[in-house]
Amino acid sequence: MKFEDLQVWKRSSRLCADIYKAFGQCRDFGFKDQITRSALSIASNIAEGYERDMDKDRVKFLSYAKASCAELRTQAYIGIEIGYISAGQGKRWIEETREISRMLYALMRTIRTA
């Protein structure tokens, strides 16, 4: 299977694009850089893991992607608190990172038991 076929990669790529669009005009370059990098890291680590030859390496990179979901979720909470992200948008992103994390966990479990 190609990484492009994975629903978790498709969803994380869409989330990343949404975040880049939302912060395109943000002048707080520190926050903008951090939140866009963590979003980009999710889809990128899924892709990198799926191009690895060994299952152990795949799981390691999927774990990195899952950790980036937690990082992005934290930044969304902070962004809401400081007024950079609307409560509604932030809650959608938070829920999407939770769902992506669940999908990654299930995928890692499947690879480990194969």
N, CA, C and O of each residue as an XYZ file, in Angstrom:
456
protein
N       0.842     -1.190      0.000
C       0.000      0.000      0.000
C       0.882      1.247      0.000
O       1.903      1.299      0.686
N       0.478      2.239     -0.771
C       1.182      3.518     -0.802
C       0.637      4.412      0.301
O      -0.534      4.317      0.671
N       1.489      5.276      0.818
C       1.031      6.175      1.883
C      -0.095      7.082      1.400
O      -0.961      7.471      2.183
N      -0.084      7.419      0.109
C      -1.134      8.281     -0.441
C      -2.525      7.646     -0.371
O      -3.536      8.343     -0.462
N      -2.571      6.327     -0.208
C      -3.843      5.606     -0.118
C      -4.402      5.564      1.295
O      -5.566      5.213      1.492
N      -3.584      5.919      2.282
C      -4.012      5.847      3.678
C      -4.950      7.002      4.028
O      -4.633      8.162      3.764
N      -6.090      6.691      4.613
C      -7.026      7.733      5.038
C      -6.393      8.657      6.070
O      -6.644      9.862      6.068
N      -5.574      8.094      6.949
C      -4.944      8.912      7.983
C      -3.985      9.932      7.367
O      -3.873     11.052      7.866
N      -3.305      9.561      6.306
C      -2.422     10.510      5.616
C      -3.247     11.588      4.911
O      -2.901     12.768      4.958
N      -4.330     11.184      4.261
C      -5.192     12.153      3.575
C      -5.769     13.167      4.565
O      -5.771     14.368      4.297
N      -6.253     12.685      5.701
C      -6.840     13.583      6.691
C      -5.793     14.506      7.298
O      -6.053     15.693      7.500
N      -4.618     13.971      7.589
C      -3.578     14.817      8.176
C      -3.066     15.841      7.167
O      -2.696     16.950      7.553
N      -3.038     15.494      5.897
C      -2.641     16.450      4.857
C      -3.653     17.574      4.734
O      -3.274     18.737      4.595
N      -4.938     17.240      4.784
C      -5.984     18.273      4.725
C      -5.922     19.186      5.944
O      -6.069     20.403      5.829
N      -5.702     18.586      7.114
C      -5.578     19.381      8.338
C      -4.408     20.351      8.221
O      -4.530     21.525      8.569
N      -3.294     19.863      7.736
C      -2.116     20.710      7.564
C      -2.415     21.871      6.615
O      -2.061     23.015      6.903
N      -3.054     21.586      5.502
C      -3.391     22.644      4.538
C      -4.324     23.673      5.174
O      -4.168     24.874      4.953
N      -5.290     23.204      5.961
C      -6.211     24.130      6.648
C      -5.448     25.059      7.587
O      -5.723     26.257      7.647
N      -4.505     24.507      8.307
C      -3.742     25.302      9.270
C      -2.844     26.305      8.543
O      -2.746     27.460      8.958
N      -2.201     25.879      7.480
C      -1.379     26.814      6.701
C      -2.225     27.966      6.176
O      -1.805     29.122      6.236
N      -3.417     27.660      5.662
C      -4.298     28.709      5.151
C      -4.732     29.659      6.268
O      -4.759     30.876      6.084
N      -5.069     29.091      7.423
C      -5.554     29.907      8.541
C      -4.484     30.865      9.059
O      -4.804     31.958      9.528
N      -3.220     30.463      8.977
C      -2.145     31.279      9.530
C      -1.315     31.998      8.467
O      -0.240     32.522      8.758
N      -1.817     32.017      7.250
C      -1.091     32.664      6.163
C      -0.738     34.114      6.432
O       0.338     34.571      6.046
N      -1.625     34.841      7.085
C      -1.408     36.268      7.339
C      -0.975     36.560      8.778
O      -0.844     37.725      9.155
N      -0.758     35.544      9.566
C      -0.376     35.737     10.968
C       1.009     36.379     11.054
O       1.954     35.936     10.401
N       1.110     37.426     11.868
C       2.380     38.139     12.002
C       3.204     37.663     13.197
O       4.341     38.096     13.384
N       2.635     36.780     13.996
C       3.402     36.173     15.084
C       4.134     34.974     14.490
O       3.637     33.848     14.500
N       5.324     35.249     13.976
C       6.038     34.230     13.208
C       6.478     33.047     14.058
O       6.606     31.937     13.543
N       6.711     33.260     15.342
C       7.074     32.148     16.226
C       5.944     31.158     16.355
O       6.141     29.956     16.172
N       4.752     31.652     16.671
C       3.592     30.776     16.814
C       3.230     30.146     15.475
O       2.971     28.945     15.396
N       3.213     30.957     14.430
C       2.879     30.465     13.091
C       3.821     29.343     12.668
O       3.381     28.311     12.162
N       5.114     29.552     12.877
C       6.102     28.543     12.506
C       5.885     27.254     13.292
O       5.944     26.162     12.726
N       5.638     27.377     14.578
C       5.500     26.198     15.426
C       4.252     25.387     15.071
O       4.320     24.163     14.959
N       3.122     26.058     14.894
C       1.882     25.323     14.630
C       1.881     24.718     13.221
O       1.368     23.617     13.023
N       2.448     25.424     12.248
C       2.490     24.864     10.898
C       3.498     23.716     10.813
O       3.269     22.744     10.092
N       4.605     23.822     11.538
C       5.596     22.740     11.522
C       5.054     21.469     12.168
O       5.295     20.372     11.665
N       4.330     21.603     13.270
C       3.784     20.404     13.901
C       2.716     19.775     13.008
O       2.630     18.550     12.919
N       1.901     20.598     12.348
C       0.897     20.062     11.423
C       1.559     19.354     10.241
O       1.142     18.265      9.847
N       2.580     19.975      9.686
C       3.296     19.386      8.556
C       3.988     18.083      8.949
O       4.095     17.164      8.137
N       4.446     18.007     10.169
C       5.161     16.831     10.655
C       4.286     15.580     10.690
O       4.790     14.470     10.515
N       2.996     15.743     10.912
C       2.112     14.573     11.003
C       2.102     13.823      9.670
O       2.478     12.653      9.607
N       1.674     14.495      8.618
C       1.601     13.844      7.307
C       2.984     13.426      6.803
O       3.127     12.373      6.180
N       3.992     14.242      7.070
C       5.344     13.931      6.597
C       5.893     12.667      7.246
O       6.519     11.850      6.570
N       5.670     12.495      8.537
C       6.168     11.294      9.207
C       5.409     10.046      8.797
O       5.985      8.959      8.746
N       4.124     10.187      8.504
C       3.375      9.036      7.973
C       3.990      8.611      6.640
O       4.234      7.426      6.414
N       4.237      9.575      5.767
C       4.822      9.276      4.456
C       6.213      8.662      4.603
O       6.528      7.661      3.960
N       7.033      9.263      5.446
C       8.394      8.744      5.621
C       8.368      7.326      6.179
O       9.125      6.465      5.729
N       7.508      7.083      7.150
C       7.408      5.746      7.722
C       6.979      4.713      6.709
O       7.487      3.592      6.704
N       6.051      5.079      5.854
C       5.555      4.119      4.878
C       6.528      3.844      3.749
O       6.358      2.879      3.004
N       7.533      4.669      3.613
C       8.574      4.413      2.624
C       9.721      3.590      3.210
O      10.640      3.212      2.483
N       9.681      3.313      4.493
C      10.701      2.485      5.137
C      10.449      1.011      4.833
O       9.313      0.598      4.598
N      11.521      0.227      4.841
C      11.412     -1.187      4.506
C      11.004     -2.058      5.690
O      10.385     -3.107      5.509
N      11.344     -1.631      6.881
C      11.104     -2.479      8.049
C       9.897     -1.989      8.850
O       9.700     -0.786      9.022
N       9.094     -2.935      9.336
C       7.924     -2.587     10.131
C       8.297     -1.799     11.375
O       7.570     -0.890     11.775
N       9.420     -2.139     11.989
C       9.865     -1.413     13.185
C      10.048      0.073     12.877
O       9.662      0.927     13.676
N      10.631      0.377     11.732
C      10.827      1.774     11.321
C       9.495      2.442     10.999
O       9.291      3.614     11.317
N       8.590      1.695     10.367
C       7.264      2.258     10.073
C       6.575      2.698     11.356
O       6.050      3.807     11.450
N       6.586      1.809     12.337
C       5.930      2.111     13.615
C       6.592      3.304     14.286
O       5.904      4.147     14.862
N       7.916      3.389     14.220
C       8.628      4.508     14.837
C       8.173      5.843     14.241
O       7.922      6.795     14.981
N       8.064      5.919     12.920
C       7.659      7.174     12.289
C       6.177      7.472     12.502
O       5.788      8.636     12.601
N       5.358      6.441     12.571
C       3.946      6.656     12.906
C       3.822      7.180     14.335
O       2.943      7.989     14.635
N       4.705      6.714     15.209
C       4.732      7.216     16.589
C       5.130      8.693     16.612
O       4.572      9.470     17.387
N       6.077      9.081     15.780
C       6.449     10.493     15.673
C       5.242     11.319     15.213
O       4.985     12.403     15.735
N       4.513     10.790     14.234
C       3.331     11.493     13.732
C       2.295     11.651     14.841
O       1.672     12.704     14.973
N       2.117     10.601     15.631
C       1.155     10.651     16.741
C       1.583     11.703     17.769
O       0.744     12.435     18.294
N       2.865     11.776     18.052
C       3.372     12.792     18.980
C       3.159     14.201     18.423
O       2.856     15.127     19.175
N       3.317     14.359     17.120
C       3.068     15.662     16.500
C       1.599     16.049     16.604
O       1.276     17.235     16.678
N       0.704     15.062     16.610
C      -0.725     15.350     16.833
C      -0.927     15.972     18.211
O      -1.682     16.933     18.361
N      -0.253     15.424     19.209
C      -0.366     15.974     20.561
C       0.214     17.383     20.618
O      -0.338     18.257     21.287
N       1.317     17.605     19.925
C       1.924     18.936     19.878
C       0.963     19.931     19.223
O       0.767     21.035     19.731
N       0.375     19.543     18.111
C      -0.563     20.415     17.417
C      -1.799     20.683     18.278
O      -2.303     21.806     18.318
N      -2.277     19.661     18.956
C      -3.442     19.833     19.826
C      -3.140     20.842     20.930
O      -3.979     21.686     21.247
N      -1.959     20.759     21.510
C      -1.534     21.713     22.544
C      -1.508     23.125     21.985
O      -1.982     24.056     22.636
N      -0.968     23.296     20.802
C      -0.884     24.617     20.189
C      -2.269     25.162     19.852
O      -2.495     26.370     19.917
N      -3.188     24.281     19.495
C      -4.561     24.718     19.239
C      -5.204     25.235     20.524
O      -5.864     26.274     20.515
N      -5.011     24.514     21.624
C      -5.547     24.989     22.910
C      -4.982     26.369     23.263
O      -5.714     27.266     23.684
N      -3.691     26.516     23.086
C      -3.052     27.797     23.397
C      -3.532     28.879     22.432
O      -3.807     30.005     22.846
N      -3.634     28.539     21.155
C      -4.115     29.493     20.164
C      -5.519     29.999     20.472
O      -5.820     31.173     20.254
N      -6.370     29.126     20.975
C      -7.713     29.541     21.385
C      -7.602     30.505     22.563
O      -8.243     31.556     22.586
N      -6.791     30.134     23.526
C      -6.647     30.926     24.753
C      -6.124     32.337     24.480
O      -6.536     33.292     25.137
N      -5.230     32.465     23.526
C      -4.643     33.788     23.258
C      -5.366     34.540     22.140
O      -4.973     35.648     21.774
N      -6.419     33.935     21.606
C      -7.234     34.624     20.616
C      -6.766     34.511     19.177
O      -7.265     35.236     18.316
N      -5.828     33.630     18.890
C      -5.360     33.444     17.517
C      -6.282     32.511     16.730
O      -6.334     32.568     15.501
N      -7.004     31.658     17.447
C      -7.868     30.656     16.829
C      -9.250     30.793     17.451
O      -9.377     30.878     18.672
N     -10.279     30.814     16.621
C     -11.639     30.881     17.169
C     -11.932     29.576     17.903
O     -11.371     28.530     17.577
N     -12.805     29.649     18.882
C     -13.138     28.462     19.676
C     -13.691     27.348     18.788
O     -13.327     26.184     18.957
N     -14.554     27.692     17.857
C     -15.140     26.679     16.977
C     -14.104     25.997     16.104
O     -14.082     24.771     15.997
N     -13.236     26.803     15.474
C     -12.183     26.238     14.624
C     -11.223     25.400     15.450
O     -10.841     24.299     15.051
N     -10.837     25.922     16.596
C      -9.912     25.195     17.459
C     -10.466     23.857     17.900
O      -9.747     22.857     17.904
N     -11.729     23.827     18.270
C     -12.351     22.561     18.689
C     -12.382     21.555     17.554
O     -12.198     20.359     17.777
N     -12.616     22.033     16.332
C     -12.590     21.117     15.171
C     -11.194     20.548     14.966
O     -11.041     19.350     14.731
N     -10.168     21.401     15.054
C      -8.797     20.920     14.898
C      -8.416     19.964     16.027
O      -7.758     18.951     15.790
N      -8.822     20.280     17.235
C      -8.521     19.414     18.375
C      -9.159     18.046     18.170
O      -8.511     17.020     18.379
N     -10.412     18.026     17.767
C     -11.081     16.739     17.538
C     -10.434     15.978     16.391
O     -10.302     14.756     16.454
N     -10.033     16.683     15.351
C      -9.378     16.011     14.221
C      -8.038     15.413     14.650
O      -7.700     14.309     14.223
N      -7.275     16.109     15.477
C      -6.007     15.532     15.944
C      -6.264     14.314     16.821
O      -5.490     13.357     16.786
N      -7.323     14.331     17.598
C      -7.663     13.146     18.408
C      -8.001     11.961     17.512
O      -7.551     10.841     17.755
N      -8.790     12.213     16.481
C      -9.173     11.138     15.569
C      -7.961     10.615     14.793
O      -7.806      9.404     14.633
N      -7.118     11.502     14.321
C      -5.895     11.076     13.619
C      -5.012     10.260     14.559
O      -4.434      9.256     14.141
N      -4.900     10.671     15.809
C      -4.116      9.906     16.789
C      -4.676      8.499     16.967
O      -3.919      7.530     17.031
N      -5.994      8.389     17.046
C      -6.617      7.058     17.175
C      -6.327      6.201     15.947
O      -6.032      5.011     16.059
N      -6.415      6.826     14.774
C      -6.131      6.096     13.536
C      -4.680      5.630     13.485
O      -4.398      4.509     13.061
N      -3.763      6.489     13.917
C      -2.345      6.126     13.936
C      -2.087      4.987     14.916
O      -1.341      4.057     14.610
N      -2.702      5.060     16.088
C      -2.534      4.000     17.081
C      -3.017      2.661     16.522
O      -2.345      1.641     16.676
N      -4.174      2.668     15.878
C      -4.708      1.433     15.296
C      -3.786      0.899     14.200
O      -3.575     -0.309     14.096
N      -3.246      1.789     13.396
C      -2.336      1.379     12.326
C      -1.053      0.793     12.909
O      -0.557     -0.224     12.424
N      -0.515      1.430     13.947
C       0.698      0.900     14.603
C       0.432     -0.489     15.182
O       1.261     -1.389     15.046
N      -0.710     -0.661     15.819
C      -1.063     -1.952     16.421
C      -1.164     -3.023     15.344
O      -0.709     -4.151     15.534
N      -1.767     -2.659     14.201
C      -1.895     -3.605     13.087
C      -0.526     -4.024     12.561
O      -0.292     -5.204     12.297
N       0.362     -3.074     12.411
C       1.707     -3.382     11.898
C       2.454     -4.272     12.898
O       3.113     -5.234     12.503
N       2.351     -3.955     14.174
C       3.066     -4.729     15.206
C       2.604     -6.177     15.275
O       3.403     -7.061     15.582
N       1.326     -6.438     14.994
C       0.799     -7.796     15.123
C       0.827     -8.563     13.810
O       0.423     -9.725     13.761
N       1.298     -7.928     12.752
C       1.336     -8.593     11.433
C       2.457     -9.613     11.365
O       2.637    -10.264     10.336
